[in-house]
Structure formats: structure tokens, C-alpha cells
Amino acid sequence: MNETEISMNTTEDRPKRVNYSQRYIKELMGSMILYALALILRRYGLEHHWWPLGFTLLPAVPLTLAIVAMLRMIGKLDEFQRQIQLYSVAIAAMGTAFVSVVLGLLEDVGVGPVSIWVVWPLIGGLWGATSCFLSWRYCRISTE
């Protein structure tokens, strides 16, 4: 072995590998913390009659950051994982639409109106659950 071969095997010469999932978690959790703070600040600002429109929409800023983090992460995935995410989002959207229609129909028989605030947790929950299920299913199929 010559000197060139030895230096190529050292860790200093290797490019640093970025762990995109850790970056995604940091970005998403950071935006969710900012979202919680924005909700608190929003309530305080509205109670004190400070610029109502601005404080009403304040939580939209960290939600935008969360969406950007999600889209950035999906962009870093390989084609197979993107397909899983596409199916997951589609199932989450269809499931949320179904639940919304059923709850709207139930309002006619006395079931009280359901807040629009349930939509995002429902989409997010269905998306996460479907992603986990589809990933498990495809991994299981590929090992058989």
C-alpha cells in the first residue's frame, strides 16, 4: 500500500454525511414549539386588543415553516419512499374528507357541529399511521 491509498481510507477525507431525518425532526419540532408559543401570544394579543388580524394569523407563520420542513424531507426521499408518502397523503386526505362529510351529515340529526380544528390533527394522524403501515407492509413483503 502506498501513501495515497492510506490517506484515502482515513475518516478525514470522507465527505460528511448529513442525516436528513435528524434535520427534519429538528425543523419540525422547532416549528411546532414556535406554533405553541404563537398560540399563547395570539391569545394574549387578542385579549389585549392588539392588532387583531395580525395576532389572529400569527400561528400561520410557524405552520408554514412546518410545511416547508415536510416538503424538504419528502424531496430528500428516494422514489419508493416518495410513493409511500404519496399514498399516505392521499389516504389521509380521502379519510379526512370522508370523516368531514359524515360529521356534516350527522349535524342534521342533532350531533353538534365539529370544530374545523380537528382537520389538521386528523390528516396528520392518518398520514403518520398510513406511512407506518405501508412502510411495514412493503418491508414485510420484500423479506418474504
C-alpha atoms as one frame of an Amber mdcrd trajectory, in Angstrom:
protein
   0.000   0.000   0.000   1.328   3.401  -0.862   0.760   6.704   0.901  -2.142
   7.756  -1.372  -4.129   4.610  -0.631  -3.663   5.046   3.115  -4.821   8.671
   3.110  -7.938   7.797   1.101  -9.049   5.408   3.813  -8.983   7.928   6.650
 -12.165   9.422   8.006 -10.927  12.983   7.441 -11.067  12.503   3.666 -14.645
  11.226   3.598 -17.396  13.749   2.945 -19.633  14.347   5.938 -22.945  12.614
   5.606 -25.979  14.692   6.504 -28.672  12.868   8.398 -31.810  14.319   6.841
 -34.206  12.668   9.280 -32.499  14.342  12.251 -32.599  17.683  10.448 -36.295
  17.141   9.657 -37.121  16.323  13.263 -35.277  19.440  14.473 -37.019  21.653
  11.923 -40.455  20.168  12.568 -40.144  20.230  16.362 -38.759  23.776  16.237
 -41.700  24.941  14.162 -44.151  23.168  16.481 -42.601  24.870  19.523 -42.897
  28.193  17.704 -46.501  27.278  16.879 -47.316  26.668  20.548 -45.689  29.969
  21.505 -47.580  31.737  18.713 -50.880  30.333  20.031 -50.104  31.668  23.519
 -49.028  35.051  22.140 -52.103  35.127  19.901 -54.468  34.628  22.818 -52.658
  37.267  24.887 -52.646  39.748  21.991 -56.338  39.226  21.262 -57.298  39.604
  24.946 -55.483  42.953  24.991 -56.992  44.034  21.649 -53.629  44.361  19.920
 -53.795  44.299  16.138 -56.498  41.582  15.905 -55.843  40.479  12.323 -52.096
  40.113  12.834 -52.398  38.194  16.093 -55.159  36.001  14.682 -52.917  34.874
  11.819 -49.671  34.687  13.837 -49.728  30.852  14.190 -49.782  30.553  10.377
 -46.096  31.540  10.240 -44.726  28.522  12.152 -47.189  26.256  10.324 -45.645
  27.469   7.086 -42.218  26.514   8.467 -43.551  23.047   9.336 -44.928  22.582
   5.822 -41.599  23.647   4.315 -39.791  21.123   6.561 -42.164  18.338   5.469
 -41.786  19.155   1.782 -37.998  19.380   2.128 -37.904  15.951   3.769 -40.120
  14.394   1.098 -37.833  15.887  -1.541 -34.849  14.053   0.002 -36.535  10.643
  -0.093 -35.942   8.035  -2.769 -38.685   7.241  -5.298 -40.075   4.312  -3.336
 -40.391   6.282  -0.111 -41.974   9.181  -2.025 -44.537   6.755  -3.406 -45.333
   5.587   0.124 -45.742   9.227   1.196 -47.956   9.981  -1.809 -50.244   7.071
  -0.975 -50.219   8.062   2.691 -51.179  11.670   1.981 -53.870  10.557  -0.483
 -55.383   8.141   2.046 -55.192  10.825   4.766 -56.938  13.371   2.529 -59.650
  10.921   1.497 -60.141   9.729   5.074 -60.406  13.292   6.341 -62.876  14.173
   3.583 -64.949  11.108   4.471 -64.994  11.922   8.190 -65.877  15.570   7.426
 -68.826  14.576   5.229 -70.115  12.029   7.750 -69.876  14.556  10.595 -71.639
  17.145   8.406 -74.463  14.661   7.757 -74.713  13.842  11.464 -75.291  17.531
  12.267 -78.770  17.141  10.730 -79.754  14.629  13.441 -78.513  16.575  16.425
 -74.821  15.747  16.613 -73.330  19.153  17.327 -71.039  20.916  14.907 -67.455
  19.726  14.999 -64.707  22.315  15.071 -62.534  22.776  11.998 -59.569  22.375
  14.374 -59.895  18.589  14.114 -58.957  18.572  10.414 -55.179  19.058  10.713
 -54.706  16.513  13.546 -56.873  14.057  11.603 -54.867  14.493   8.389 -51.553
  14.342  10.277 -52.593  11.303  12.290 -53.880   9.409   9.264 -50.780  10.365
   7.270 -48.446   9.127  10.011 -50.379   5.921  10.670 -50.674   5.126   6.965
 -46.957   5.829   6.383 -46.027   3.442   9.183 -48.420   0.763   7.950 -47.335
   0.983   4.300 -43.629   1.003   5.216 -44.161  -2.061   7.423 -46.207  -3.794
   4.721 -43.668  -3.207   1.951 -40.753  -4.238   4.180 -42.631  -7.376   5.146
 -43.408  -8.223   1.508 -39.789  -7.673   0.428 -38.455 -10.053   3.100 -40.800
 -12.897   2.188
